[in-house]
Amino acid sequence: MLNSIDTYVEYGRSTAKARNQRGEARASFHKSWFSRAKALEQESDRQAVQQAFDDGYKDARSVIAVDRFA
């Protein structure tokens, strides 16, 4: 693996934080970096890399839940 798993988790968090702040250009930058780094990884490591990014993204993303039928 070229980069540590923590690097991919951090880029997931960075992407989510940018989207939370409505910074789509910044989110696009972080997502693009992740995609390029993932492409350089061995095929066997790509699933773990994607999971790490997704975990970081999920932990940092805040979405307002709307309960329409309450």
PDB file of N, CA, C and O in Angstrom, chain B, residues numbered from 101:
ATOM      1  N   MET B 101       0.855  -1.167   0.000  1.00  0.00           N
ATOM      2  CA  MET B 101       0.000   0.000   0.000  1.00  0.00           C
ATOM      3  C   MET B 101       0.904   1.234   0.000  1.00  0.00           C
ATOM      4  O   MET B 101       1.832   1.328   0.804  1.00  0.00           O
ATOM      5  N   LEU B 102       0.636   2.164  -0.890  1.00  0.00           N
ATOM      6  CA  LEU B 102       1.463   3.364  -1.021  1.00  0.00           C
ATOM      7  C   LEU B 102       1.252   4.350   0.120  1.00  0.00           C
ATOM      8  O   LEU B 102       2.219   4.878   0.669  1.00  0.00           O
ATOM      9  N   ASN B 103       0.019   4.600   0.475  1.00  0.00           N
ATOM     10  CA  ASN B 103      -0.328   5.528   1.553  1.00  0.00           C
ATOM     11  C   ASN B 103      -0.930   4.743   2.710  1.00  0.00           C
ATOM     12  O   ASN B 103      -1.439   3.637   2.525  1.00  0.00           O
ATOM     13  N   SER B 104      -0.869   5.315   3.884  1.00  0.00           N
ATOM     14  CA  SER B 104      -1.465   4.635   5.035  1.00  0.00           C
ATOM     15  C   SER B 104      -2.989   4.747   4.972  1.00  0.00           C
ATOM     16  O   SER B 104      -3.528   5.643   4.322  1.00  0.00           O
ATOM     17  N   ILE B 105      -3.660   3.848   5.640  1.00  0.00           N
ATOM     18  CA  ILE B 105      -5.121   3.868   5.695  1.00  0.00           C
ATOM     19  C   ILE B 105      -5.606   5.179   6.303  1.00  0.00           C
ATOM     20  O   ILE B 105      -6.631   5.717   5.886  1.00  0.00           O
ATOM     21  N   ASP B 106      -4.874   5.692   7.284  1.00  0.00           N
ATOM     22  CA  ASP B 106      -5.258   6.956   7.923  1.00  0.00           C
ATOM     23  C   ASP B 106      -5.311   8.108   6.927  1.00  0.00           C
ATOM     24  O   ASP B 106      -6.114   9.028   7.083  1.00  0.00           O
ATOM     25  N   THR B 107      -4.471   8.065   5.916  1.00  0.00           N
ATOM     26  CA  THR B 107      -4.478   9.106   4.885  1.00  0.00           C
ATOM     27  C   THR B 107      -5.808   9.108   4.148  1.00  0.00           C
ATOM     28  O   THR B 107      -6.373  10.169   3.882  1.00  0.00           O
ATOM     29  N   TYR B 108      -6.307   7.932   3.819  1.00  0.00           N
ATOM     30  CA  TYR B 108      -7.569   7.830   3.091  1.00  0.00           C
ATOM     31  C   TYR B 108      -8.756   8.209   3.975  1.00  0.00           C
ATOM     32  O   TYR B 108      -9.717   8.819   3.504  1.00  0.00           O
ATOM     33  N   VAL B 109      -8.687   7.852   5.240  1.00  0.00           N
ATOM     34  CA  VAL B 109      -9.737   8.257   6.181  1.00  0.00           C
ATOM     35  C   VAL B 109      -9.768   9.780   6.278  1.00  0.00           C
ATOM     36  O   VAL B 109     -10.841  10.382   6.273  1.00  0.00           O
ATOM     37  N   GLU B 110      -8.597  10.400   6.366  1.00  0.00           N
ATOM     38  CA  GLU B 110      -8.515  11.856   6.479  1.00  0.00           C
ATOM     39  C   GLU B 110      -9.047  12.542   5.219  1.00  0.00           C
ATOM     40  O   GLU B 110      -9.706  13.577   5.323  1.00  0.00           O
ATOM     41  N   TYR B 111      -8.780  12.002   4.059  1.00  0.00           N
ATOM     42  CA  TYR B 111      -9.325  12.610   2.846  1.00  0.00           C
ATOM     43  C   TYR B 111     -10.835  12.417   2.753  1.00  0.00           C
ATOM     44  O   TYR B 111     -11.523  13.267   2.187  1.00  0.00           O
ATOM     45  N   GLY B 112     -11.361  11.335   3.287  1.00  0.00           N
ATOM     46  CA  GLY B 112     -12.812  11.190   3.385  1.00  0.00           C
ATOM     47  C   GLY B 112     -13.403  12.250   4.294  1.00  0.00           C
ATOM     48  O   GLY B 112     -14.425  12.856   3.973  1.00  0.00           O
ATOM     49  N   ARG B 113     -12.752  12.474   5.438  1.00  0.00           N
ATOM     50  CA  ARG B 113     -13.207  13.516   6.366  1.00  0.00           C
ATOM     51  C   ARG B 113     -13.125  14.897   5.727  1.00  0.00           C
ATOM     52  O   ARG B 113     -14.041  15.708   5.864  1.00  0.00           O
ATOM     53  N   SER B 114     -12.028  15.158   5.031  1.00  0.00           N
ATOM     54  CA  SER B 114     -11.845  16.467   4.393  1.00  0.00           C
ATOM     55  C   SER B 114     -12.911  16.722   3.339  1.00  0.00           C
ATOM     56  O   SER B 114     -13.420  17.837   3.221  1.00  0.00           O
ATOM     57  N   THR B 115     -13.247  15.696   2.577  1.00  0.00           N
ATOM     58  CA  THR B 115     -14.291  15.829   1.565  1.00  0.00           C
ATOM     59  C   THR B 115     -15.634  16.131   2.224  1.00  0.00           C
ATOM     60  O   THR B 115     -16.368  17.011   1.773  1.00  0.00           O
ATOM     61  N   ALA B 116     -15.950  15.405   3.284  1.00  0.00           N
ATOM     62  CA  ALA B 116     -17.221  15.617   3.984  1.00  0.00           C
ATOM     63  C   ALA B 116     -17.281  16.997   4.630  1.00  0.00           C
ATOM     64  O   ALA B 116     -18.311  17.668   4.552  1.00  0.00           O
ATOM     65  N   LYS B 117     -16.200  17.428   5.262  1.00  0.00           N
ATOM     66  CA  LYS B 117     -16.180  18.750   5.896  1.00  0.00           C
ATOM     67  C   LYS B 117     -16.384  19.848   4.862  1.00  0.00           C
ATOM     68  O   LYS B 117     -17.095  20.820   5.116  1.00  0.00           O
ATOM     69  N   ALA B 118     -15.767  19.697   3.705  1.00  0.00           N
ATOM     70  CA  ALA B 118     -15.943  20.692   2.645  1.00  0.00           C
ATOM     71  C   ALA B 118     -17.399  20.738   2.188  1.00  0.00           C
ATOM     72  O   ALA B 118     -17.946  21.818   1.966  1.00  0.00           O
ATOM     73  N   ARG B 119     -18.024  19.579   2.047  1.00  0.00           N
ATOM     74  CA  ARG B 119     -19.434  19.555   1.638  1.00  0.00           C
ATOM     75  C   ARG B 119     -20.331  20.117   2.731  1.00  0.00           C
ATOM     76  O   ARG B 119     -21.330  20.770   2.431  1.00  0.00           O
ATOM     77  N   ASN B 120     -19.992  19.873   3.996  1.00  0.00           N
ATOM     78  CA  ASN B 120     -20.759  20.449   5.101  1.00  0.00           C
ATOM     79  C   ASN B 120     -20.737  21.969   5.047  1.00  0.00           C
ATOM     80  O   ASN B 120     -21.710  22.628   5.415  1.00  0.00           O
ATOM     81  N   GLN B 121     -19.617  22.520   4.585  1.00  0.00           N
ATOM     82  CA  GLN B 121     -19.460  23.970   4.495  1.00  0.00           C
ATOM     83  C   GLN B 121     -19.855  24.501   3.116  1.00  0.00           C
ATOM     84  O   GLN B 121     -19.613  25.666   2.801  1.00  0.00           O
ATOM     85  N   ARG B 122     -20.457  23.646   2.305  1.00  0.00           N
ATOM     86  CA  ARG B 122     -20.886  23.969   0.953  1.00  0.00           C
ATOM     87  C   ARG B 122     -19.728  24.427   0.065  1.00  0.00           C
ATOM     88  O   ARG B 122     -19.903  25.270  -0.815  1.00  0.00           O
ATOM     89  N   GLY B 123     -18.557  23.865   0.304  1.00  0.00           N
ATOM     90  CA  GLY B 123     -17.372  24.155  -0.494  1.00  0.00           C
ATOM     91  C   GLY B 123     -17.166  23.065  -1.523  1.00  0.00           C
ATOM     92  O   GLY B 123     -16.276  22.226  -1.382  1.00  0.00           O
ATOM     93  N   GLU B 124     -17.984  23.077  -2.554  1.00  0.00           N
ATOM     94  CA  GLU B 124     -17.962  21.985  -3.527  1.00  0.00           C
ATOM     95  C   GLU B 124     -16.641  21.915  -4.294  1.00  0.00           C
ATOM     96  O   GLU B 124     -16.190  20.822  -4.635  1.00  0.00           O
ATOM     97  N   ALA B 125     -16.015  23.058  -4.571  1.00  0.00           N
ATOM     98  CA  ALA B 125     -14.723  23.041  -5.271  1.00  0.00           C
ATOM     99  C   ALA B 125     -13.662  22.344  -4.414  1.00  0.00           C
ATOM    100  O   ALA B 125     -12.868  21.552  -4.921  1.00  0.00           O
ATOM    101  N   ARG B 126     -13.654  22.643  -3.128  1.00  0.00           N
ATOM    102  CA  ARG B 126     -12.707  22.007  -2.209  1.00  0.00           C
ATOM    103  C   ARG B 126     -13.018  20.518  -2.064  1.00  0.00           C
ATOM    104  O   ARG B 126     -12.105  19.694  -2.032  1.00  0.00           O
ATOM    105  N   ALA B 127     -14.295  20.174  -1.977  1.00  0.00           N
ATOM    106  CA  ALA B 127     -14.690  18.764  -1.883  1.00  0.00           C
ATOM    107  C   ALA B 127     -14.264  18.016  -3.141  1.00  0.00           C
ATOM    108  O   ALA B 127     -13.796  16.880  -3.068  1.00  0.00           O
ATOM    109  N   SER B 128     -14.427  18.654  -4.284  1.00  0.00           N
ATOM    110  CA  SER B 128     -14.024  18.046  -5.547  1.00  0.00           C
ATOM    111  C   SER B 128     -12.515  17.813  -5.587  1.00  0.00           C
ATOM    112  O   SER B 128     -12.053  16.784  -6.080  1.00  0.00           O
ATOM    113  N   PHE B 129     -11.753  18.768  -5.066  1.00  0.00           N
ATOM    114  CA  PHE B 129     -10.298  18.616  -5.000  1.00  0.00           C
ATOM    115  C   PHE B 129      -9.922  17.392  -4.171  1.00  0.00           C
ATOM    116  O   PHE B 129      -9.115  16.575  -4.613  1.00  0.00           O
ATOM    117  N   HIS B 130     -10.494  17.255  -2.976  1.00  0.00           N
ATOM    118  CA  HIS B 130     -10.166  16.130  -2.100  1.00  0.00           C
ATOM    119  C   HIS B 130     -10.606  14.803  -2.714  1.00  0.00           C
ATOM    120  O   HIS B 130      -9.878  13.814  -2.635  1.00  0.00           O
ATOM    121  N   LYS B 131     -11.772  14.775  -3.313  1.00  0.00           N
ATOM    122  CA  LYS B 131     -12.271  13.551  -3.953  1.00  0.00           C
ATOM    123  C   LYS B 131     -11.388  13.163  -5.133  1.00  0.00           C
ATOM    124  O   LYS B 131     -11.108  11.984  -5.349  1.00  0.00           O
ATOM    125  N   SER B 132     -10.951  14.167  -5.899  1.00  0.00           N
ATOM    126  CA  SER B 132     -10.073  13.916  -7.040  1.00  0.00           C
ATOM    127  C   SER B 132      -8.732  13.349  -6.574  1.00  0.00           C
ATOM    128  O   SER B 132      -8.210  12.406  -7.169  1.00  0.00           O
ATOM    129  N   TRP B 133      -8.180  13.927  -5.509  1.00  0.00           N
ATOM    130  CA  TRP B 133      -6.927  13.411  -4.969  1.00  0.00           C
ATOM    131  C   TRP B 133      -7.098  11.957  -4.563  1.00  0.00           C
ATOM    132  O   TRP B 133      -6.250  11.116  -4.863  1.00  0.00           O
ATOM    133  N   PHE B 134      -8.189  11.667  -3.884  1.00  0.00           N
ATOM    134  CA  PHE B 134      -8.457  10.295  -3.451  1.00  0.00           C
ATOM    135  C   PHE B 134      -8.551   9.349  -4.648  1.00  0.00           C
ATOM    136  O   PHE B 134      -7.970   8.264  -4.631  1.00  0.00           O
ATOM    137  N   SER B 135      -9.273   9.756  -5.676  1.00  0.00           N
ATOM    138  CA  SER B 135      -9.451   8.896  -6.850  1.00  0.00           C
ATOM    139  C   SER B 135      -8.117   8.594  -7.528  1.00  0.00           C
ATOM    140  O   SER B 135      -7.872   7.463  -7.946  1.00  0.00           O
ATOM    141  N   ARG B 136      -7.261   9.604  -7.637  1.00  0.00           N
ATOM    142  CA  ARG B 136      -5.947   9.391  -8.254  1.00  0.00           C
ATOM    143  C   ARG B 136      -5.070   8.498  -7.386  1.00  0.00           C
ATOM    144  O   ARG B 136      -4.368   7.630  -7.905  1.00  0.00           O
ATOM    145  N   ALA B 137      -5.102   8.698  -6.078  1.00  0.00           N
ATOM    146  CA  ALA B 137      -4.301   7.870  -5.174  1.00  0.00           C
ATOM    147  C   ALA B 137      -4.805   6.426  -5.177  1.00  0.00           C
ATOM    148  O   ALA B 137      -4.009   5.488  -5.141  1.00  0.00           O
ATOM    149  N   LYS B 138      -6.106   6.253  -5.221  1.00  0.00           N
ATOM    150  CA  LYS B 138      -6.693   4.902  -5.254  1.00  0.00           C
ATOM    151  C   LYS B 138      -6.279   4.166  -6.520  1.00  0.00           C
ATOM    152  O   LYS B 138      -6.016   2.964  -6.485  1.00  0.00           O
ATOM    153  N   ALA B 139      -6.220   4.886  -7.638  1.00  0.00           N
ATOM    154  CA  ALA B 139      -5.838   4.265  -8.907  1.00  0.00           C
ATOM    155  C   ALA B 139      -4.393   3.763  -8.877  1.00  0.00           C
ATOM    156  O   ALA B 139      -4.053   2.824  -9.598  1.00  0.00           O
ATOM    157  N   LEU B 140      -3.549   4.369  -8.063  1.00  0.00           N
ATOM    158  CA  LEU B 140      -2.154   3.946  -7.963  1.00  0.00           C
ATOM    159  C   LEU B 140      -1.962   2.738  -7.055  1.00  0.00           C
ATOM    160  O   LEU B 140      -0.907   2.103  -7.084  1.00  0.00           O
ATOM    161  N   GLU B 141      -2.958   2.419  -6.259  1.00  0.00           N
ATOM    162  CA  GLU B 141      -2.852   1.296  -5.324  1.00  0.00           C
ATOM    163  C   GLU B 141      -2.976  -0.037  -6.067  1.00  0.00           C
ATOM    164  O   GLU B 141      -3.515  -0.111  -7.171  1.00  0.00           O
ATOM    165  N   GLN B 142      -2.467  -1.069  -5.433  1.00  0.00           N
ATOM    166  CA  GLN B 142      -2.622  -2.421  -5.962  1.00  0.00           C
ATOM    167  C   GLN B 142      -4.109  -2.767  -5.999  1.00  0.00           C
ATOM    168  O   GLN B 142      -4.888  -2.284  -5.178  1.00  0.00           O
ATOM    169  N   GLU B 143      -4.481  -3.585  -6.932  1.00  0.00           N
ATOM    170  CA  GLU B 143      -5.885  -3.995  -7.064  1.00  0.00           C
ATOM    171  C   GLU B 143      -6.402  -4.613  -5.764  1.00  0.00           C
ATOM    172  O   GLU B 143      -7.554  -4.399  -5.387  1.00  0.00           O
ATOM    173  N   SER B 144      -5.564  -5.367  -5.091  1.00  0.00           N
ATOM    174  CA  SER B 144      -5.985  -6.037  -3.855  1.00  0.00           C
ATOM    175  C   SER B 144      -6.227  -5.060  -2.699  1.00  0.00           C
ATOM    176  O   SER B 144      -6.931  -5.401  -1.748  1.00  0.00           O
ATOM    177  N   ASP B 145      -5.659  -3.860  -2.766  1.00  0.00           N
ATOM    178  CA  ASP B 145      -5.813  -2.873  -1.688  1.00  0.00           C
ATOM    179  C   ASP B 145      -6.946  -1.884  -1.929  1.00  0.00           C
ATOM    180  O   ASP B 145      -7.335  -1.164  -1.010  1.00  0.00           O
ATOM    181  N   ARG B 146      -7.472  -1.833  -3.122  1.00  0.00           N
ATOM    182  CA  ARG B 146      -8.441  -0.789  -3.473  1.00  0.00           C
ATOM    183  C   ARG B 146      -9.732  -0.865  -2.673  1.00  0.00           C
ATOM    184  O   ARG B 146     -10.311   0.172  -2.346  1.00  0.00           O
ATOM    185  N   GLN B 147     -10.189  -2.044  -2.357  1.00  0.00           N
ATOM    186  CA  GLN B 147     -11.423  -2.165  -1.583  1.00  0.00           C
ATOM    187  C   GLN B 147     -11.229  -1.614  -0.168  1.00  0.00           C
ATOM    188  O   GLN B 147     -12.105  -0.923   0.352  1.00  0.00           O
ATOM    189  N   ALA B 148     -10.100  -1.912   0.451  1.00  0.00           N
ATOM    190  CA  ALA B 148      -9.814  -1.395   1.795  1.00  0.00           C
ATOM    191  C   ALA B 148      -9.660   0.120   1.771  1.00  0.00           C
ATOM    192  O   ALA B 148     -10.084   0.808   2.699  1.00  0.00           O
ATOM    193  N   VAL B 149      -9.054   0.634   0.713  1.00  0.00           N
ATOM    194  CA  VAL B 149      -8.866   2.077   0.558  1.00  0.00           C
ATOM    195  C   VAL B 149     -10.220   2.767   0.424  1.00  0.00           C
ATOM    196  O   VAL B 149     -10.458   3.795   1.058  1.00  0.00           O
ATOM    197  N   GLN B 150     -11.104   2.209  -0.396  1.00  0.00           N
ATOM    198  CA  GLN B 150     -12.435   2.786  -0.584  1.00  0.00           C
ATOM    199  C   GLN B 150     -13.224   2.753   0.720  1.00  0.00           C
ATOM    200  O   GLN B 150     -13.916   3.713   1.058  1.00  0.00           O
ATOM    201  N   GLN B 151     -13.119   1.652   1.448  1.00  0.00           N
ATOM    202  CA  GLN B 151     -13.823   1.534   2.727  1.00  0.00           C
ATOM    203  C   GLN B 151     -13.321   2.569   3.726  1.00  0.00           C
ATOM    204  O   GLN B 151     -14.113   3.156   4.462  1.00  0.00           O
ATOM    205  N   ALA B 152     -12.015   2.795   3.756  1.00  0.00           N
ATOM    206  CA  ALA B 152     -11.441   3.796   4.667  1.00  0.00           C
ATOM    207  C   ALA B 152     -11.946   5.191   4.322  1.00  0.00           C
ATOM    208  O   ALA B 152     -12.310   5.957   5.214  1.00  0.00           O
ATOM    209  N   PHE B 153     -11.970   5.522   3.041  1.00  0.00           N
ATOM    210  CA  PHE B 153     -12.479   6.829   2.606  1.00  0.00           C
ATOM    211  C   PHE B 153     -13.948   6.977   2.993  1.00  0.00           C
ATOM    212  O   PHE B 153     -14.353   8.004   3.537  1.00  0.00           O
ATOM    213  N   ASP B 154     -14.736   5.950   2.709  1.00  0.00           N
ATOM    214  CA  ASP B 154     -16.169   5.989   3.022  1.00  0.00           C
ATOM    215  C   ASP B 154     -16.420   6.134   4.522  1.00  0.00           C
ATOM    216  O   ASP B 154     -17.323   6.863   4.931  1.00  0.00           O
ATOM    217  N   ASP B 155     -15.633   5.450   5.339  1.00  0.00           N
ATOM    218  CA  ASP B 155     -15.787   5.554   6.796  1.00  0.00           C
ATOM    219  C   ASP B 155     -15.490   6.970   7.275  1.00  0.00           C
ATOM    220  O   ASP B 155     -16.232   7.526   8.084  1.00  0.00           O
ATOM    221  N   GLY B 156     -14.408   7.547   6.776  1.00  0.00           N
ATOM    222  CA  GLY B 156     -14.073   8.919   7.146  1.00  0.00           C
ATOM    223  C   GLY B 156     -15.129   9.902   6.693  1.00  0.00           C
ATOM    224  O   GLY B 156     -15.463  10.843   7.412  1.00  0.00           O
ATOM    225  N   TYR B 157     -15.654   9.682   5.500  1.00  0.00           N
ATOM    226  CA  TYR B 157     -16.691  10.560   4.951  1.00  0.00           C
ATOM    227  C   TYR B 157     -17.962  10.477   5.792  1.00  0.00           C
ATOM    228  O   TYR B 157     -18.555  11.493   6.153  1.00  0.00           O
ATOM    229  N   LYS B 158     -18.366   9.242   6.093  1.00  0.00           N
ATOM    230  CA  LYS B 158     -19.601   9.023   6.856  1.00  0.00           C
ATOM    231  C   LYS B 158     -19.515   9.625   8.257  1.00  0.00           C
ATOM    232  O   LYS B 158     -20.489  10.186   8.759  1.00  0.00           O
ATOM    233  N   ASP B 159     -18.349   9.507   8.881  1.00  0.00           N
ATOM    234  CA  ASP B 159     -18.175  10.032  10.240  1.00  0.00           C
ATOM    235  C   ASP B 159     -18.241  11.557  10.293  1.00  0.00           C
ATOM    236  O   ASP B 159     -18.706  12.123  11.282  1.00  0.00           O
ATOM    237  N   ALA B 160     -17.782  12.220   9.241  1.00  0.00           N
ATOM    238  CA  ALA B 160     -17.696  13.685   9.267  1.00  0.00           C
ATOM    239  C   ALA B 160     -18.858  14.387   8.581  1.00  0.00           C
ATOM    240  O   ALA B 160     -19.041  15.589   8.770  1.00  0.00           O
ATOM    241  N   ARG B 161     -19.641  13.673   7.797  1.00  0.00           N
ATOM    242  CA  ARG B 161     -20.722  14.315   7.040  1.00  0.00           C
ATOM    243  C   ARG B 161     -21.911  14.547   7.945  1.00  0.00           C
ATOM    244  O   ARG B 161     -22.346  13.640   8.655  1.00  0.00           O
ATOM    245  N   SER B 162     -22.434  15.749   7.921  1.00  0.00           N
ATOM    246  CA  SER B 162     -23.638  16.047   8.696  1.00  0.00           C
ATOM    247  C   SER B 162     -24.743  16.456   7.730  1.00  0.00           C
ATOM    248  O   SER B 162     -24.635  17.445   7.005  1.00  0.00           O
ATOM    249  N   VAL B 163     -25.786  15.676   7.747  1.00  0.00           N
ATOM    250  CA  VAL B 163     -26.935  15.923   6.885  1.00  0.00           C
ATOM    251  C   VAL B 163     -28.145  16.091   7.786  1.00  0.00           C
ATOM    252  O   VAL B 163     -28.390  15.277   8.676  1.00  0.00           O
ATOM    253  N   ILE B 164     -28.884  17.137   7.550  1.00  0.00           N
ATOM    254  CA  ILE B 164     -30.078  17.391   8.346  1.00  0.00           C
ATOM    255  C   ILE B 164     -31.170  16.433   7.891  1.00  0.00           C
ATOM    256  O   ILE B 164     -31.549  16.418   6.720  1.00  0.00           O
ATOM    257  N   ALA B 165     -31.667  15.642   8.819  1.00  0.00           N
ATOM    258  CA  ALA B 165     -32.740  14.704   8.508  1.00  0.00           C
ATOM    259  C   ALA B 165     -34.079  15.418   8.648  1.00  0.00           C
ATOM    260  O   ALA B 165     -34.362  16.044   9.669  1.00  0.00           O
ATOM    261  N   VAL B 166     -34.883  15.316   7.620  1.00  0.00           N
ATOM    262  CA  VAL B 166     -36.197  15.954   7.626  1.00  0.00           C
ATOM    263  C   VAL B 166     -37.243  14.865   7.779  1.00  0.00           C
ATOM    264  O   VAL B 166     -37.311  13.941   6.969  1.00  0.00           O
ATOM    265  N   ASP B 167     -38.054  14.975   8.816  1.00  0.00           N
ATOM    266  CA  ASP B 167     -39.126  14.020   9.039  1.00  0.00           C
ATOM    267  C   ASP B 167     -40.418  14.674   8.555  1.00  0.00           C
ATOM    268  O   ASP B 167     -41.039  15.442   9.290  1.00  0.00           O
ATOM    269  N   ARG B 168     -40.815  14.377   7.350  1.00  0.00           N
ATOM    270  CA  ARG B 168     -41.941  15.053   6.707  1.00  0.00           C
ATOM    271  C   ARG B 168     -43.307  14.620   7.237  1.00  0.00           C
ATOM    272  O   ARG B 168     -44.281  15.360   7.104  1.00  0.00           O
ATOM    273  N   PHE B 169     -43.389  13.455   7.824  1.00  0.00           N
ATOM    274  CA  PHE B 169     -44.691  12.933   8.223  1.00  0.00           C
ATOM    275  C   PHE B 169     -44.842  12.858   9.737  1.00  0.00           C
ATOM    276  O   PHE B 169     -45.560  12.000  10.251  1.00  0.00           O
ATOM    277  N   ALA B 170     -44.185  13.733  10.432  1.00  0.00           N
ATOM    278  CA  ALA B 170     -44.266  13.702  11.897  1.00  0.00           C
ATOM    279  C   ALA B 170     -45.438  14.517  12.387  1.00  0.00           C
ATOM    280  O   ALA B 170     -45.666  14.608  13.593  1.00  0.00           O
TER     281      ALA B 170
END
